[in-house]
Each structure stands twice: as C-alpha cells, then as structure tokens.
C-alpha cells in the first residue's frame, strides 16, 4: 500500500455548530467547508491544519454510523484517514493481507473523495479510512 500522507482525522461531534465555534474561536482554525453526505447520514465540517485536515462529523440520523458511535462511545476521535493513489486497490491489498474490511470497494465520500474503511477489529482498534482522489 502506498500511503502518501494523513488525509484527515475524523472527530465525531454532537453539535457541529458548537464544535465549529470551538475550533475557530479557541484554536484559531478556519472552517473552509461544510457538507452533508446523505448516504452516510452525516454532516461534515473541514479545517486545514498544515498538510492535514480535521473533519468534524455530526450525525443527521440516530441510526447512521456517527449517530451509533456517539450513542455508544460519546463524541471524540472517530477515525484516521490515509491518502492512497487508489482506494479500491488499497482495500484489496489490505484484504489480501488478512485485514477485515467494512468496504470491499471504494465509495463516494465528502469532498468528492473515493473512500473505504478497514474494520477496527483488524487494525488494533483504530477505524482506518483509505482515501483517493477521483481519477
């Protein structure tokens, strides 16, 4: 797998507006994009920090992945995302190495990226996302 950099760190939040306010007023960061990804039942906000992004994730439905995560574990770090040349190919490589997958092929995520997740049971407890730009 050819990882080029950390694409973003995903943080589950209960209230996107309040969380954006904290990141802007206390940390001095600037939210540059807010986007809803309907099929994932999530609303996202992005901040650039050097070469890495912070993605805040607020569930739009209690039965969505972020809604379930927050109900079970509370708000906090949700996942780490790595940039790869081809997310689908990277998922295949991970599976061939014995890693359990959440996604067999990449799907569309926020910011138009192709994304796929590795199951945290196979990644030492860390939900891992693989991201690539559309070709």
Secondary structure, 3 states (H helix, E strand, C coil): CCEEEEEEEEEEECCHHHHHHHHHHCCCCCEEEEEEEHHHCEEEEEEEECCEEEEEEEECCCCCHHHHHHHHHCCEEEEEEEEECCHHHHHHHHHHCCCCECCCCCEECHHHCEEEEECHHHCCCCCEEEEECCC
